[in-house]
């Protein structure tokens, strides 16, 4: 249905040339940058955030869904970036400090267009593997800000970063991104993810503090944070 799907409407609202300008430093050389323009890869990551997909699920969806291909700017017969390219590109954005800038630009544009609903903000965090190898012995890592953290429920460790996000309830659009070393607790940057114009804040128990509850209630917001066991 040409031009009528939610993704088509979203694509038509956004001034993509502004993102191309932000992505200019990534045009020459580097992982995953020769085969696909940076804007195509960023649009793929945007789809990932909207639909809550893993890197492998995103790769499959780009192969299967015409709406995803059209949104990302991939032709019908064109090959698609695989999950390793998508993962490296995201890590690259983190390393260059571009992830926050790109989603900040998206939020400004969509808020101006009235797409952000502001009913509530959902807080979440995602681990991101560092591009370079972790330190071992006397060898330092090329990612000086990356840190080790245990993977909850999965066992083992991740060496890298953590993307803390505030997601607009209803539209599913990311409003705020803060990137930290992976060992930073989810609750630390949480207050900076809360925009102030939302009516409710949703989060799991990792974000539960008495001070946060009291502050949000004092501001007249509905507190939808799971209670931490005493």
KOLKOL-515138 format. One record per residue (C-alpha): residue in one letter; x, y, z. Coordinates in nm, 4 decimals. Each point is the difference from the previous one (the first is absolute). Layout:
<node code="a" east="X" north="Y" up="Z"/>
...
This chain:
<node code="x" east="0.0000" north="0.0000" up="0.0000"/>
<node code="x" east="0.2260" north="0.2721" up="-0.1349"/>
<node code="x" east="0.0610" north="0.2832" up="0.2401"/>
<node code="x" east="-0.2655" north="-0.0991" up="0.2586"/>
<node code="x" east="0.1837" north="-0.2246" up="0.2463"/>
<node code="x" east="0.1200" north="0.1454" up="0.3351"/>
<node code="x" east="0.3608" north="-0.0415" up="-0.1155"/>
<node code="x" east="-0.0705" north="0.1877" up="-0.3247"/>
<node code="x" east="-0.1620" north="0.2824" up="0.1974"/>
<node code="x" east="0.2934" north="0.0109" up="0.2411"/>
<node code="x" east="0.2475" north="0.0011" up="-0.2878"/>
<node code="x" east="-0.1849" north="0.2882" up="-0.1650"/>
<node code="x" east="0.0074" north="0.2095" up="0.3181"/>
<node code="x" east="0.3738" north="-0.0235" up="0.0630"/>
<node code="x" east="0.2551" north="0.2327" up="-0.1602"/>
<node code="x" east="0.2587" north="-0.2699" up="-0.0738"/>
<node code="x" east="0.2577" north="0.2430" up="-0.1411"/>
<node code="x" east="0.0649" north="0.1197" up="0.3551"/>
<node code="x" east="0.0959" north="-0.3548" up="0.0998"/>
<node code="x" east="0.2250" north="-0.0326" up="-0.3048"/>
<node code="x" east="0.1778" north="0.3138" up="0.1202"/>
<node code="x" east="0.0521" north="-0.1504" up="0.3479"/>
<node code="x" east="0.1231" north="-0.3253" up="-0.1565"/>
<node code="x" east="0.2505" north="0.1727" up="-0.2325"/>
<node code="x" east="0.3061" north="-0.1010" up="0.2116"/>
<node code="x" east="-0.0792" north="-0.3698" up="-0.0638"/>
<node code="x" east="0.0034" north="0.0103" up="-0.3801"/>
<node code="x" east="0.3630" north="-0.0972" up="-0.0592"/>
<node code="x" east="0.1219" north="-0.3503" up="0.0783"/>
<node code="x" east="-0.0624" north="-0.2096" up="0.3097"/>
<node code="x" east="-0.2205" north="-0.2977" up="0.0952"/>
<node code="x" east="-0.3177" north="-0.0404" up="-0.2020"/>
<node code="x" east="0.0372" north="0.3406" up="-0.1597"/>
<node code="x" east="0.1070" north="-0.0942" up="-0.3501"/>
<node code="x" east="-0.3008" north="-0.2138" up="-0.0967"/>
<node code="x" east="-0.2831" north="0.2091" up="0.1497"/>
<node code="x" east="-0.0409" north="0.3750" up="0.0479"/>
<node code="x" east="-0.0019" north="0.0961" up="0.3703"/>
<node code="x" east="-0.3572" north="0.1331" up="-0.0322"/>
<node code="x" east="-0.1259" north="-0.3434" up="-0.1134"/>
<node code="x" east="0.1615" north="-0.1644" up="0.3033"/>
<node code="x" east="-0.1350" north="0.2670" up="0.2374"/>
<node code="x" east="-0.3522" north="-0.0462" up="-0.1397"/>
<node code="x" east="0.0390" north="-0.3740" up="0.0644"/>
<node code="x" east="0.0945" north="0.0708" up="0.3631"/>
<node code="x" east="-0.3018" north="0.2289" up="0.0276"/>
<node code="x" east="-0.2235" north="-0.2881" up="-0.1156"/>
<node code="x" east="0.1673" north="-0.2193" up="0.2599"/>
<node code="x" east="-0.0857" north="0.2444" up="0.2800"/>
<node code="x" east="-0.3611" north="0.0423" up="-0.1195"/>
<node code="x" east="-0.0707" north="-0.3731" up="-0.0157"/>
<node code="x" east="0.2226" north="-0.1236" up="0.2842"/>
<node code="x" east="0.2045" north="-0.2365" up="-0.2186"/>
<node code="x" east="0.3347" north="-0.1689" up="0.0617"/>
<node code="x" east="0.2736" north="0.0454" up="-0.2630"/>
<node code="x" east="-0.0818" north="-0.3420" up="-0.1527"/>
<node code="x" east="-0.3752" north="0.0715" up="-0.0012"/>
<node code="x" east="0.0681" north="0.3357" up="-0.1662"/>
<node code="x" east="0.2056" north="-0.1727" up="-0.2719"/>
<node code="x" east="-0.2875" north="-0.2467" up="-0.0620"/>
<node code="x" east="-0.2621" north="0.2765" up="-0.0040"/>
<node code="x" east="0.1999" north="0.2046" up="-0.2536"/>
<node code="x" east="0.0008" north="-0.3106" up="-0.2190"/>
<node code="x" east="-0.3707" north="-0.0812" up="0.0465"/>
<node code="x" east="-0.1921" north="0.3252" up="0.0335"/>
<node code="x" east="-0.0477" north="0.2310" up="-0.2960"/>
<node code="x" east="-0.0966" north="0.2860" up="0.2344"/>
<node code="x" east="0.3350" north="-0.0361" up="0.1816"/>
<node code="x" east="0.1958" north="-0.0034" up="-0.3260"/>
<node code="x" east="-0.1839" north="0.3078" up="-0.1256"/>
<node code="x" east="0.0534" north="0.1895" up="0.3253"/>
<node code="x" east="0.3723" north="-0.0813" up="0.0104"/>
<node code="x" east="0.0452" north="0.0876" up="-0.3683"/>
<node code="x" east="0.0920" north="-0.3500" up="-0.1203"/>
<node code="x" east="-0.1120" north="-0.1140" up="-0.3453"/>
<node code="x" east="-0.1939" north="-0.3247" up="-0.0538"/>
<node code="x" east="0.2962" north="-0.1830" up="-0.1519"/>
<node code="x" east="0.2616" north="0.1609" up="0.2235"/>
<node code="x" east="0.1914" north="-0.2037" up="0.2565"/>
<node code="x" east="-0.0556" north="0.0952" up="0.3631"/>
<node code="x" east="0.2468" north="0.0797" up="0.2795"/>
<node code="x" east="0.0425" north="-0.3028" up="0.2265"/>
<node code="x" east="-0.0186" north="0.0082" up="0.3795"/>
<node code="x" east="0.3780" north="0.0397" up="0.0405"/>
<node code="x" east="0.0019" north="0.3125" up="-0.2210"/>
<node code="x" east="-0.2949" north="0.1446" up="0.1932"/>
<node code="x" east="0.1669" north="-0.0748" up="0.3340"/>
<node code="x" east="0.3328" north="0.1550" up="-0.1082"/>
<node code="x" east="-0.1773" north="0.3083" up="-0.1329"/>
<node code="x" east="-0.1843" north="0.0527" up="0.3294"/>
<node code="x" east="0.3261" north="-0.0398" up="0.1914"/>
<node code="x" east="0.1585" north="0.2503" up="-0.2362"/>
<node code="x" east="-0.2755" north="0.2549" up="0.0703"/>
<node code="x" east="0.0557" north="-0.0485" up="0.3728"/>
<node code="x" east="0.3767" north="0.0377" up="-0.0357"/>
<node code="x" east="-0.0397" north="0.3205" up="-0.2037"/>
<node code="x" east="-0.2568" north="0.1432" up="0.2429"/>
<node code="x" east="-0.2590" north="0.0161" up="-0.2782"/>
<node code="x" east="-0.2777" north="-0.2228" up="0.1383"/>
<node code="x" east="-0.1298" north="0.2669" up="0.2402"/>
<node code="x" east="0.0288" north="0.2742" up="-0.2641"/>
<node code="x" east="-0.1938" north="-0.1994" up="-0.2614"/>
<node code="x" east="-0.2877" north="-0.0924" up="0.2312"/>
<node code="x" east="-0.0020" north="0.3539" up="0.1404"/>
<node code="x" east="-0.0482" north="0.1346" up="-0.3529"/>
<node code="x" east="-0.2777" north="-0.2544" up="-0.0629"/>
<node code="x" east="-0.1785" north="0.0997" up="0.3210"/>
<node code="x" east="0.0160" north="0.3718" up="-0.0856"/>
<node code="x" east="-0.1452" north="-0.0584" up="-0.3457"/>
<node code="x" east="-0.2780" north="-0.2360" up="0.1101"/>
<node code="x" east="-0.0966" north="0.2140" up="0.2988"/>
<node code="x" east="-0.0370" north="0.2966" up="-0.2352"/>
<node code="x" east="-0.2172" north="-0.2152" up="-0.2288"/>
<node code="x" east="-0.2208" north="-0.1045" up="0.2935"/>
<node code="x" east="0.0859" north="-0.3707" up="-0.0314"/>
<node code="x" east="0.1412" north="-0.0416" up="0.3523"/>
<node code="x" east="-0.3035" north="-0.0780" up="0.2187"/>
<node code="x" east="0.1499" north="0.0864" up="0.3434"/>
<node code="x" east="-0.2437" north="-0.2344" up="0.1786"/>
<node code="x" east="0.2891" north="-0.1681" up="0.1749"/>
<node code="x" east="0.3710" north="-0.0802" up="-0.0133"/>
<node code="x" east="0.1220" north="-0.3596" up="0.0276"/>
<node code="x" east="0.3537" north="-0.0422" up="0.1362"/>
<node code="x" east="0.2239" north="-0.2801" up="-0.1259"/>
<node code="x" east="0.3659" north="-0.0898" up="-0.0557"/>
<node code="x" east="0.1825" north="-0.2132" up="-0.2585"/>
<node code="x" east="0.3542" north="-0.1370" up="0.0140"/>
<node code="x" east="0.2227" north="0.0768" up="-0.3003"/>
<node code="x" east="0.3193" north="-0.1969" up="-0.0666"/>
<node code="x" east="0.3176" north="0.2032" up="-0.0537"/>
<node code="x" east="0.1560" north="-0.0200" up="-0.3470"/>
<node code="x" east="0.3502" north="-0.0731" up="0.1270"/>
<node code="x" east="0.1230" north="-0.2892" up="0.2124"/>
<node code="x" east="-0.0161" north="0.0326" up="0.3804"/>
<node code="x" east="0.3209" north="0.0657" up="0.1935"/>
<node code="x" east="0.2087" north="-0.3026" up="0.0958"/>
<node code="x" east="0.3224" north="-0.0113" up="0.1969"/>
<node code="x" east="0.1982" north="0.3116" up="-0.0834"/>
<node code="x" east="-0.1906" north="0.0692" up="-0.3237"/>
<node code="x" east="-0.2488" north="0.2862" up="0.0254"/>
<node code="x" east="-0.3236" north="0.0133" up="-0.1992"/>
<node code="x" east="-0.0426" north="0.2483" up="-0.2860"/>
<node code="x" east="-0.3372" north="0.0871" up="0.1594"/>
<node code="x" east="0.1215" north="0.1787" up="0.3157"/>
<node code="x" east="-0.3521" north="0.0812" up="0.1215"/>
<node code="x" east="-0.1376" north="-0.3549" up="-0.0405"/>
<node code="x" east="-0.0425" north="-0.2141" up="0.3131"/>
<node code="x" east="-0.0905" north="-0.3565" up="0.0973"/>
<node code="x" east="-0.3419" north="-0.0861" up="0.1408"/>
<node code="x" east="-0.1805" north="-0.3273" up="0.0739"/>
<node code="x" east="-0.2823" north="-0.0891" up="-0.2430"/>
<node code="x" east="-0.3195" north="-0.0278" up="0.2030"/>
<node code="x" east="-0.1684" north="-0.3389" up="-0.0373"/>
<node code="x" east="0.2357" north="-0.1096" up="-0.2797"/>
<node code="x" east="0.3259" north="-0.0700" up="0.1818"/>
<node code="x" east="0.3412" north="0.1249" up="-0.1041"/>
<node code="x" east="0.1148" north="0.3576" up="-0.0488"/>
<node code="x" east="-0.0306" north="0.2826" up="-0.2526"/>
<node code="x" east="0.2888" north="0.2391" up="-0.0638"/>
<node code="x" east="-0.1372" north="0.3218" up="-0.1384"/>
<node code="x" east="-0.2629" north="0.2652" up="0.0560"/>
<node code="x" east="-0.3597" north="0.0374" up="0.1069"/>
<node code="x" east="-0.2617" north="0.2034" up="-0.1871"/>
<node code="x" east="-0.2560" north="0.1396" up="0.2458"/>
<node code="x" east="-0.3180" north="0.1051" up="-0.1808"/>
<node code="x" east="-0.3232" north="0.1824" up="0.0733"/>
<node code="x" east="-0.2728" north="-0.1222" up="-0.2379"/>
<node code="x" east="-0.3233" north="0.1878" up="-0.0712"/>
<node code="x" east="-0.2960" north="-0.2131" up="0.1097"/>
<node code="x" east="-0.2431" north="-0.0523" up="-0.2871"/>
<node code="x" east="0.2183" north="0.1051" up="-0.2935"/>
<node code="x" east="0.2942" north="-0.2229" up="0.1037"/>
<node code="x" east="0.2455" north="0.2709" up="-0.1069"/>
<node code="x" east="0.3200" north="0.0533" up="0.1942"/>
<node code="x" east="0.0086" north="0.3474" up="0.1525"/>
<node code="x" east="0.3284" north="-0.0135" up="0.1899"/>
<node code="x" east="0.3178" north="-0.2083" up="-0.0222"/>
<node code="x" east="0.2901" north="0.0129" up="0.2470"/>
<node code="x" east="0.3011" north="-0.2239" up="-0.0598"/>
<node code="x" east="0.2185" north="-0.1071" up="0.2930"/>
<node code="x" east="0.2612" north="-0.2672" up="0.0764"/>
<node code="x" east="-0.1760" north="-0.3383" up="0.0352"/>
<node code="x" east="0.0545" north="-0.0231" up="0.3760"/>
<node code="x" east="-0.2071" north="0.3118" up="0.0818"/>
<node code="x" east="-0.3181" north="-0.0999" up="0.1837"/>
<node code="x" east="-0.3250" north="0.0653" up="-0.1898"/>
<node code="x" east="-0.1308" north="0.2312" up="0.2721"/>
<node code="x" east="0.2927" north="0.2476" up="-0.0182"/>
<node code="x" east="-0.0940" north="0.1901" up="-0.3231"/>
<node code="x" east="-0.3755" north="-0.0676" up="0.0372"/>
<node code="x" east="-0.1060" north="0.3495" up="0.1107"/>
<node code="x" east="0.1671" north="0.1519" up="-0.3074"/>
<node code="x" east="-0.2172" north="-0.2261" up="-0.2218"/>
<node code="x" east="-0.3219" north="0.1430" up="0.1472"/>
<node code="x" east="-0.0961" north="0.2956" up="-0.2163"/>
<node code="x" east="-0.2430" north="0.1778" up="0.2337"/>
<node code="x" east="-0.2886" north="0.0313" up="-0.2461"/>
<node code="x" east="-0.1245" north="-0.3600" up="0.0337"/>
<node code="x" east="-0.2994" north="-0.0975" up="0.2149"/>
<node code="x" east="0.1432" north="-0.3332" up="0.1219"/>
<node code="x" east="0.3339" north="-0.1767" up="0.0409"/>
<node code="x" east="0.0244" north="-0.3763" up="-0.0569"/>
<node code="x" east="0.3012" north="-0.2082" up="0.1092"/>
<node code="x" east="0.1019" north="-0.3300" up="0.1557"/>
<node code="x" east="0.1153" north="-0.0395" up="0.3610"/>
<node code="x" east="0.3619" north="0.0905" up="-0.0841"/>
<node code="x" east="-0.1150" north="0.3653" up="-0.0131"/>
<node code="x" east="-0.1933" north="-0.0040" up="0.3290"/>
<node code="x" east="0.1185" north="0.2459" up="0.2671"/>
<node code="x" east="-0.2035" north="0.1773" up="0.2686"/>
<node code="x" east="0.1399" north="0.3360" up="-0.1107"/>
<node code="x" east="-0.0962" north="-0.0556" up="-0.3651"/>
<node code="x" east="-0.3538" north="-0.1076" up="0.0921"/>
<node code="x" east="-0.0464" north="0.3001" up="0.2277"/>
<node code="x" east="0.1347" north="0.2459" up="-0.2568"/>
<node code="x" east="-0.2161" north="-0.1336" up="-0.2845"/>
<node code="x" east="-0.3120" north="-0.0071" up="0.2206"/>
<node code="x" east="0.0769" north="0.3560" up="0.1088"/>
<node code="x" east="0.0053" north="0.1011" up="-0.3668"/>
<node code="x" east="-0.3447" north="-0.1575" up="-0.0474"/>
<node code="x" east="0.1215" north="-0.2901" up="-0.2141"/>
<node code="x" east="-0.1364" north="-0.3540" up="0.0194"/>
<node code="x" east="0.2814" north="-0.2207" up="0.1318"/>
<node code="x" east="-0.0073" north="-0.3340" up="-0.1819"/>
<node code="x" east="0.3300" north="-0.1327" up="0.1364"/>
<node code="x" east="0.0042" north="-0.3606" up="0.1219"/>
<node code="x" east="0.0731" north="-0.0099" up="0.3730"/>
<node code="x" east="0.3410" north="-0.1271" up="0.1098"/>
<node code="x" east="-0.0171" north="-0.2816" up="0.2566"/>
<node code="x" east="0.1188" north="0.1174" up="0.3426"/>
